[in-house]
């Protein structure tokens, strides 16, 4: 089995989840402060390169919004991921939020909250992040849950 990386990208926060044989190895949200710049792009690339090297990543799944934003910086973040995957000879799999919801539902009636609840039940090591997220007014750890969900949804596609 291969080591899979799930990514929930953003120009300020990137959520990651690394799995091996459906076992959650590591997870976190990486924060990149400030306006978009070449230095920020390089910092993101360096962070992801280190992650790839540390875990010998062989498959990548990326969560994208149903409607891609017209944001230059978000496009650049996807570009960083694409460049890194290309360098590593990995074809990144992209999955929209609606696709993730469809994978987690048998009747089409699923919410982000129900997906998060399922993931916490399946991966109790995420309980701390779940409790923090319940208290947070602005959602921060949701990126970890999205990264994990997208990785699980694209598991059979590699």
Order of alpha helices (4+ residues) and beta strands (2+ residues): beta-beta-beta-alpha-beta-alpha-beta-alpha-alpha-alpha-alpha
